[in-house]
Structures are given as C-alpha cells and as structure tokens.
Amino acid sequence: MSNSHHRTQLWHYGLTAENAFMCGFFYLCKPNSAVTTLYERYWEGMSDPDVLKIGIQVRLGDWVFSSDQAPDVSKLLASAANHLDCAQKIEKVYALPGQRVIWYFMSDSLDLSKAVQQKYGSKVLTETKFRPGHVDCRLSKNNPHACDTSEVNLALQHALGQIMTFSKADYHVYSRHSGFGRVGAWLSGKHDNLFEIGESTQCDPMKPAMPSKSAHQWSRI
C-alpha cells in the first residue's frame, strides 16, 4: 500500500490497508464443512452486533509442543497477563452499560486456554478439547500421532476455524511475534482494532497499532 502507483489502483477497487489482506485471503480460502462443524457454535455470538467482542491470542512458544510436564497454571496466567490486562482496559473503555461482552481466547497452549476460561468465566469462548500442534508436525513431540494424515487435517481445520472466529472480534489483542494472531486480526477488515503485545507493552485502548506498523512484523501461513 506504500507504492503510490499501485495504491491508486487498489483504491480504485476499494482495497485499503485495512481490508486488502482480508479480501485476498477469502478469495483464495473458504472454510469447508469440517471447519464449519467445529466452529459454527462460536460464530453466532461472535457475529452479534450488539455484543462487544474482544479477541485475545497468546503465543507462548514452540516449547509447548514438546513438553510433557504438568503445567504451572499460575505461571501460564502470568505469561498472558499483559494480554488479559489489555483486554480488560479495552472492555472498560468501549463496553456500554449493560452490554454483553465476549472474549474469544486462543493460544498454542491448551492448558492456558482452560486456565483463562476457568478464571474469567462464561464470557470467555475458547477451545478446551483440541491440543494445538506445530505447523511442522515433527516438532509436536508431545503427540506421537501428530504426523498422521487425520491429525494433520484436524490441525488445519482447527487453525482455520480459530483464525476465522478470532477475525469476528471488534478488537484484537495478540502476541507481537505471532503470525497466527496477526493473520486473524488482519482478516477482520476493521479499523483501529490492532493491539500488539510484547513483553514490556503498555496497552492503551486509545492508541491501537497502525496497519502499516503491524505489517513490518513477519506473518506466515
């Protein structure tokens, strides 16, 4: 979008920095019946215009795919503290009196997803049964069947279902060094909705990240 010649062309077709990626993605990719079966239960609430919807994505790192040790729940929640604090700030600023609020939470750690839902209750929508795997199935060492065709297919179905559900949020709080969260946020096509969280990030609900700045970080599909 920074090229003056092509920017004019893109604007002519109604493409902006906020919606160009979304339009291209959905032109190439649409959920099949398997994805719909897994995730349509989330989509009614996440599509309700009367609900304030905040998407939260936390990337802990590839180590979660090779660890067989029982997690320390307090440490998991501490690792997500900046994200959750940001979501609370956004809710405080933008929720209307009496308005229903939904947090859609996703993470590479199933244990963290469970812990967040247990702590914050029914306003949290999250997947609590499927354990995520690495995009390179060989790195999912805590799942000996990760490279089976059925497991790979299921992982792809959940990945697409999660980023599509995440995209339906009004505001997106995600790990700065995560392409997965960023892709879901970009798919929303919304304005002033990006909140990128690093280790020392101070979240200001009135100062979202600009798409041009967000695009400087890597994102892979």
TORTIKOL-264175 format. One record per residue (C-alpha): residue in one letter; x, y, z. Coordinates in Angstrom, 3 decimals, m for minus. Example, Ala and Ser with C-alpha at 12.3 -4.5 7.8 and 13.67 -1.06 7.14 Angstrom:
% TORTIKOL-264175
{'A',{12.300,m4.500,7.800}}
{'S',{13.670,m1.060,7.140}}
END
This chain:
% TORTIKOL-264175
{'M',{0.000,0.000,0.000}}
{'S',{3.051,2.311,0.161}}
{'N',{3.591,2.224,m3.623}}
{'S',{1.880,5.356,m4.968}}
{'H',{1.091,3.797,m8.365}}
{'H',{m0.401,0.570,m7.077}}
{'R',{m2.073,2.328,m4.153}}
{'T',{m4.212,4.265,m6.635}}
{'Q',{m5.072,1.027,m8.428}}
{'L',{m6.015,m0.689,m5.180}}
{'W',{m8.148,2.221,m4.037}}
{'H',{m9.957,2.072,m7.368}}
{'Y',{m11.044,m1.462,m6.450}}
{'G',{m11.988,m0.469,m2.911}}
{'L',{m8.933,m2.025,m1.303}}
{'T',{m7.359,m0.293,1.691}}
{'A',{m4.627,m1.147,4.181}}
{'E',{m7.343,m2.499,6.471}}
{'N',{m9.142,m4.797,4.028}}
{'A',{m6.720,m5.770,1.226}}
{'F',{m5.323,m8.817,3.024}}
{'M',{m8.803,m9.929,4.080}}
{'C',{m10.158,m9.725,0.539}}
{'G',{m7.241,m11.663,m0.916}}
{'F',{m7.375,m14.347,1.767}}
{'F',{m11.086,m15.064,1.431}}
{'Y',{m10.810,m15.065,m2.349}}
{'L',{m8.354,m17.953,m2.025}}
{'C',{m9.628,m19.721,1.083}}
{'K',{m13.084,m20.589,2.401}}
{'P',{m13.988,m22.930,5.272}}
{'N',{m15.271,m26.357,4.305}}
{'S',{m17.965,m28.309,6.129}}
{'A',{m15.428,m29.826,8.542}}
{'V',{m14.346,m26.380,9.753}}
{'T',{m17.936,m25.168,9.954}}
{'T',{m18.960,m28.180,12.023}}
{'L',{m16.188,m27.494,14.533}}
{'Y',{m16.597,m23.731,14.883}}
{'E',{m20.054,m22.538,13.887}}
{'R',{m21.108,m22.829,17.549}}
{'Y',{m18.905,m19.787,18.203}}
{'W',{m19.976,m17.740,15.220}}
{'E',{m23.476,m16.702,16.319}}
{'G',{m22.249,m14.833,19.390}}
{'M',{m19.167,m13.538,17.586}}
{'S',{m21.362,m12.138,14.799}}
{'D',{m23.847,m10.361,17.087}}
{'P',{m23.519,m6.579,16.509}}
{'D',{m24.944,m5.863,19.973}}
{'V',{m22.094,m7.714,21.693}}
{'L',{m18.662,m6.219,22.378}}
{'K',{m16.255,m8.871,21.135}}
{'I',{m12.574,m8.872,22.105}}
{'G',{m10.234,m11.413,20.559}}
{'I',{m7.164,m12.419,22.580}}
{'Q',{m4.317,m14.543,21.226}}
{'V',{m1.282,m15.560,23.279}}
{'R',{1.749,m17.298,21.815}}
{'L',{3.887,m18.976,24.463}}
{'G',{6.352,m20.562,22.039}}
{'D',{7.268,m23.845,20.391}}
{'W',{8.297,m25.386,23.692}}
{'V',{4.631,m26.133,24.467}}
{'F',{4.616,m28.724,21.666}}
{'S',{7.366,m30.812,23.212}}
{'S',{6.636,m30.533,26.925}}
{'D',{5.006,m33.460,28.720}}
{'Q',{5.265,m31.890,32.165}}
{'A',{2.184,m30.804,34.079}}
{'P',{1.859,m27.033,33.663}}
{'D',{2.127,m24.495,36.461}}
{'V',{m1.189,m22.679,35.966}}
{'S',{m0.055,m19.567,37.828}}
{'K',{2.959,m19.221,35.520}}
{'L',{0.796,m19.740,32.442}}
{'L',{m1.579,m16.976,33.514}}
{'A',{1.348,m14.710,34.349}}
{'S',{2.671,m15.161,30.806}}
{'A',{m0.656,m13.901,29.470}}
{'A',{m1.025,m11.061,31.982}}
{'N',{m0.280,m8.225,29.527}}
{'H',{m2.780,m9.567,27.002}}
{'L',{m5.526,m10.042,29.575}}
{'D',{m4.860,m6.653,31.136}}
{'C',{m5.167,m5.051,27.697}}
{'A',{m8.487,m6.809,27.077}}
{'Q',{m9.800,m5.542,30.409}}
{'K',{m8.772,m1.990,29.532}}
{'I',{m10.492,m2.196,26.143}}
{'E',{m13.640,m3.566,27.772}}
{'K',{m13.641,m0.779,30.355}}
{'V',{m13.340,1.931,27.698}}
{'Y',{m15.647,0.592,24.994}}
{'A',{m18.328,m1.544,26.694}}
{'L',{m21.670,0.199,27.075}}
{'P',{m23.592,m0.098,30.368}}
{'G',{m25.252,m3.497,30.462}}
{'Q',{m23.685,m4.618,27.199}}
{'R',{m22.751,m8.262,26.845}}
{'V',{m19.020,m8.816,26.384}}
{'I',{m17.329,m11.844,24.833}}
{'W',{m13.635,m12.635,24.997}}
{'Y',{m12.586,m15.096,22.322}}
{'F',{m9.304,m16.589,23.527}}
{'M',{m6.841,m18.704,21.584}}
{'S',{m3.333,m19.890,22.336}}
{'D',{m0.767,m22.505,21.386}}
{'S',{m1.270,m23.818,24.932}}
{'L',{m4.457,m25.763,25.619}}
{'D',{m3.706,m25.580,29.339}}
{'L',{m3.578,m21.779,29.198}}
{'S',{m6.902,m21.647,27.333}}
{'K',{m8.504,m23.763,30.051}}
{'A',{m6.982,m21.638,32.802}}
{'V',{m8.245,m18.379,31.278}}
{'Q',{m11.765,m19.734,30.915}}
{'Q',{m11.724,m21.021,34.478}}
{'K',{m10.537,m17.659,35.826}}
{'Y',{m12.760,m15.324,33.794}}
{'G',{m15.836,m17.473,33.443}}
{'S',{m18.610,m17.635,30.903}}
{'K',{m17.650,m14.528,28.941}}
{'V',{m14.617,m16.471,27.628}}
{'L',{m15.129,m18.544,24.483}}
{'T',{m12.225,m20.867,23.759}}
{'E',{m11.377,m24.344,22.518}}
{'T',{m10.811,m26.602,25.538}}
{'K',{m10.537,m30.054,23.943}}
{'F',{m8.198,m29.923,20.959}}
{'R',{m4.485,m29.640,21.782}}
{'P',{m2.756,m27.476,19.144}}
{'G',{0.222,m28.796,17.251}}
{'H',{3.117,m27.203,15.414}}
{'V',{2.747,m26.413,11.715}}
{'D',{5.725,m28.752,11.272}}
{'C',{4.172,m31.891,12.750}}
{'R',{7.618,m33.342,13.521}}
{'L',{8.032,m30.703,16.239}}
{'S',{4.860,m31.776,18.060}}
{'K',{6.801,m34.214,20.189}}
{'N',{4.092,m34.496,22.839}}
{'N',{1.794,m36.107,20.250}}
{'P',{3.228,m39.323,18.700}}
{'H',{0.471,m39.284,16.061}}
{'A',{0.927,m35.637,15.041}}
{'C',{2.058,m36.532,11.517}}
{'D',{m0.800,m38.931,10.823}}
{'T',{m2.926,m37.650,7.952}}
{'S',{m6.037,m37.451,10.124}}
{'E',{m4.192,m35.426,12.777}}
{'V',{m2.707,m33.036,10.224}}
{'N',{m6.136,m32.471,8.654}}
{'L',{m7.717,m31.863,12.049}}
{'A',{m4.975,m29.403,12.981}}
{'L',{m5.573,m27.431,9.769}}
{'Q',{m9.325,m27.402,10.373}}
{'H',{m8.870,m26.029,13.876}}
{'A',{m6.303,m23.477,12.706}}
{'L',{m8.629,m22.043,10.057}}
{'G',{m11.626,m22.209,12.382}}
{'Q',{m9.780,m20.340,15.120}}
{'I',{m8.419,m17.525,12.988}}
{'M',{m11.826,m17.061,11.361}}
{'T',{m13.531,m16.904,14.755}}
{'F',{m10.831,m14.528,16.010}}
{'S',{m11.399,m12.310,12.974}}
{'K',{m15.014,m11.715,14.010}}
{'A',{m13.941,m9.784,17.115}}
{'D',{m14.237,m5.998,17.285}}
{'Y',{m10.785,m5.588,18.852}}
{'H',{m7.780,m7.889,18.608}}
{'V',{m5.132,m8.324,21.293}}
{'Y',{m2.351,m10.619,20.124}}
{'S',{1.298,m11.516,20.607}}
{'R',{3.512,m9.261,18.512}}
{'H',{5.737,m12.160,17.456}}
{'S',{2.890,m14.357,16.267}}
{'G',{1.853,m14.598,12.646}}
{'F',{m1.157,m16.687,13.658}}
{'G',{m2.736,m13.949,15.755}}
{'R',{m1.846,m11.228,13.284}}
{'V',{m3.442,m13.079,10.369}}
{'G',{m6.695,m13.443,12.302}}
{'A',{m6.712,m9.748,13.175}}
{'W',{m5.989,m8.692,9.582}}
{'L',{m8.872,m10.854,8.362}}
{'S',{m11.337,m8.655,10.242}}
{'G',{m11.009,m5.728,7.824}}
{'K',{m11.748,m3.436,10.761}}
{'H',{m10.243,m0.077,11.713}}
{'D',{m8.391,0.832,14.926}}
{'N',{m8.593,m2.744,16.205}}
{'L',{m4.967,m3.940,16.442}}
{'F',{m3.244,m4.233,19.823}}
{'E',{0.131,m5.952,19.611}}
{'I',{1.551,m7.202,22.890}}
{'G',{5.221,m7.700,23.709}}
{'E',{6.995,m8.414,26.971}}
{'S',{7.011,m4.765,28.055}}
{'T',{3.986,m3.464,26.155}}
{'Q',{1.852,m0.839,27.839}}
{'C',{m1.583,m1.192,26.274}}
{'D',{m3.541,1.982,25.603}}
{'P',{m7.066,1.329,24.269}}
{'M',{m6.983,4.744,22.606}}
{'K',{m3.771,4.005,20.699}}
{'P',{m4.122,0.884,18.519}}
{'A',{m1.307,m0.198,16.219}}
{'M',{m1.413,1.156,12.690}}
{'P',{m1.710,m1.440,9.893}}
{'S',{1.467,m0.090,8.309}}
{'K',{3.377,m0.715,11.538}}
{'S',{1.809,m4.131,12.090}}
{'A',{2.827,m5.173,8.583}}
{'H',{6.506,m4.717,9.469}}
{'Q',{6.294,m7.848,11.636}}
{'W',{6.537,m11.263,9.983}}
{'S',{3.456,m13.379,9.402}}
{'R',{3.406,m16.779,7.775}}
{'I',{0.587,m19.089,6.687}}
END
